[in-house]
Amino acid sequence: MSEKELRIIKSSGDGESKNREAQWFYTDIVKSHFFSPKNIIKSDDEMKSFKADGIGLVGSPACGDGMKMFIKIDGKTDTVKDVKWQTYGCGTAIASTSIFSEMIKKDGGMKIDDALNIKPRDIANELGGIPARKFHCSVLADKAFREAVNDYFRKTGQKNRIVEGSAKVIDQVLKITDHDIEHAVLEGATTFEAVQKKTKVGIHDKDCISQVEELIRFYKKKYFGED
Amino acid sequence: MNKQIKEKTRNIYLDNSATTRVEPEVKKEMDFYYEEVYGNPGSFHSLGLKAKKSLKDARNRIANILSAKPKEIIFTGGGTESINLAIKGLAEVQPKEKNHIITTTIEHHAVLDTCEYLEKKGFKVTYLNVDKQGILDPEDLKKAIKKETFLVSIMYANNEVGTIQDIKKISSICKEKNVKFHTDACQASLYLDINVNNLGIDMMSLNASKTRGPKGVGLLYVRSSSILKLEPLIHGGGQERGLRSGTENLQGIMGFAKALELAEKNKEKESKRLTILRNRLIKGIKENTPKTFLNGHPAKRLPNNVNISFLDIEGESILLYLDAKGIYASSGSACTSKTLDPSHVILALGVPYEIAHGSIRFTLGKETTEQDIDYVVKVLPPIVKHLREISPFKLDEKEIRKKMELVI
């Protein structure tokens, strides 16, 4: 796609329709990782011989995305020696897991703590940019990795290092959590109305509205760097 | 395998329910009106008069195809506009006590979003469920009609799963209960009977771009003996008997008339030909790829529609690989939708989410050949196999089928 076409897409219309147009226009990096994914693990035999130190799974077929990550850790240096993965999902989901696995394996492997610090935005940047609404896909790579690391911590008795993604109930009536709000923001809902449309938050529990607005601002800044 | 997949060797368009290629004959017809008869049908000079006569001619020819009266045809800017005019236009002229509309859960968004808008304005809408093959039980409609009901809007053939409803039966129920019946026939015009008297409908929306005609033209048929008044959406110069102001899109309308004539001429033969190809594709995919599900009805479906779900993998990634192979299809997966929810139609069939996410729609057309179908059948299995290999999920087909059995 030419620069001109990109500009047209970037400057046209509202967020959602813009993204809808942009969804097919993946960068060459995304395409290359999608068509030739790195570090995938296929059969049960491969999994057995890999002898993972930690395994993490997030998502489900019903929600449309899923990712399983297998890691090998060098206990002495606290680095990630090797990573393998499997992904169920769209082009971005597959490409982002692939590039994430390359990122943490680079230069002999990252320190666990550094790897845990990789944010969805870093993955998207590494891919040369992805449509905003596709952010929720690349988020899975870091979450699956965190689950795998937690599994490793659990197995090696480092319980104090386990990083839990704590879900806090915000809307007391519908039991909507901060994770749900986070998800909605990642899917492109950046106003209270848009988040409410997606999650139904604050319809019955009016008391939570200001808290929801605060969370939207927080996640917007976190993922998109805007107030 | 990846290297092979990336080589684009063909151009196989299997997205004809999204839009169709314009017939060369249609384009030629339109060119004439762009180049020679470019006057405004409302102008008081010879070129305007020529345009006016041509417009009349197109209206007569289309009326002839539909077995309608020329004055019952309102040209619009497309299927969506026709649907909006039918539903909002009729809603606006209702007395206060008539405030109820009945439709189905599998309609196009043009119908669903229009109904949702009217709900905000105080109207009540009943969304009837269909069975797991996408068929509406006419008895359900009968039960849903109340004394407040003024309109039933049910699509003729579904754009995603191709299911065809029993329009004659539905229209007879509506007549019996004295309720107006509109049908969205945008997907039907190439393959099904669109004779308004055979169907017995009061209003019908059609679209040129799904009929191998140009984009930006549609029509609403309104039976003059049953619907006396509609409120226009667009006000202005009073064209189309005041129901659709704005200078007539003469070139588009001439192209539409030509496209409908060609469609009518080829309908029977083309439907037969495509039914064979459709079944060949369904059979070929099912035989060569395990864990697949056909969405929609096996027989009561458009001759050109194949909608199949693949377990354990997601639709968009299949589309990307197909695209790289020169095959253009579409998907009901969440990733290809605006809302990030999978297709409302496939979910409305009551199938599990796992199935909706992995659905692919192939819609055949005039250009589709047997070789194309065989090519798809050949390239699809390795794509599915590869994506399944890198998927962490290995769902049990029997479990899913059991889940589906539970759906009524």
Boltz contact constraints between the chains, C-beta under 6 A:
constraints:
  - contact:
      token1: [A, 16]
      token2: [B, 338]
      max_distance: 6.0
  - contact:
      token1: [A, 20]
      token2: [B, 338]
      max_distance: 6.0
  - contact:
      token1: [A, 35]
      token2: [B, 2]
      max_distance: 6.0
  - contact:
      token1: [A, 35]
      token2: [B, 6]
      max_distance: 6.0
  - contact:
      token1: [A, 36]
      token2: [B, 2]
      max_distance: 6.0
  - contact:
      token1: [A, 40]
      token2: [B, 390]
      max_distance: 6.0
  - contact:
      token1: [A, 42]
      token2: [B, 389]
      max_distance: 6.0
  - contact:
      token1: [A, 61]
      token2: [B, 354]
      max_distance: 6.0
  - contact:
      token1: [A, 61]
      token2: [B, 393]
      max_distance: 6.0
  - contact:
      token1: [A, 62]
      token2: [B, 353]
      max_distance: 6.0
  - contact:
      token1: [A, 62]
      token2: [B, 354]
      max_distance: 6.0
  - contact:
      token1: [A, 64]
      token2: [B, 334]
      max_distance: 6.0
  - contact:
      token1: [A, 64]
      token2: [B, 357]
      max_distance: 6.0
  - contact:
      token1: [A, 66]
      token2: [B, 392]
      max_distance: 6.0
  - contact:
      token1: [A, 66]
      token2: [B, 393]
      max_distance: 6.0
  - contact:
      token1: [A, 68]
      token2: [B, 392]
      max_distance: 6.0
  - contact:
      token1: [A, 86]
      token2: [B, 390]
      max_distance: 6.0
  - contact:
      token1: [A, 86]
      token2: [B, 392]
      max_distance: 6.0
  - contact:
      token1: [A, 88]
      token2: [B, 314]
      max_distance: 6.0
  - contact:
      token1: [A, 88]
      token2: [B, 391]
      max_distance: 6.0
  - contact:
      token1: [A, 88]
      token2: [B, 392]
      max_distance: 6.0
  - contact:
      token1: [A, 88]
      token2: [B, 393]
      max_distance: 6.0
  - contact:
      token1: [A, 89]
      token2: [B, 314]
      max_distance: 6.0
  - contact:
      token1: [A, 90]
      token2: [B, 314]
      max_distance: 6.0
  - contact:
      token1: [A, 90]
      token2: [B, 316]
      max_distance: 6.0
  - contact:
      token1: [A, 90]
      token2: [B, 317]
      max_distance: 6.0
  - contact:
      token1: [A, 90]
      token2: [B, 335]
      max_distance: 6.0
  - contact:
      token1: [A, 91]
      token2: [B, 316]
      max_distance: 6.0
  - contact:
      token1: [A, 91]
      token2: [B, 317]
      max_distance: 6.0
  - contact:
      token1: [A, 91]
      token2: [B, 320]
      max_distance: 6.0
  - contact:
      token1: [A, 187]
      token2: [B, 340]
      max_distance: 6.0
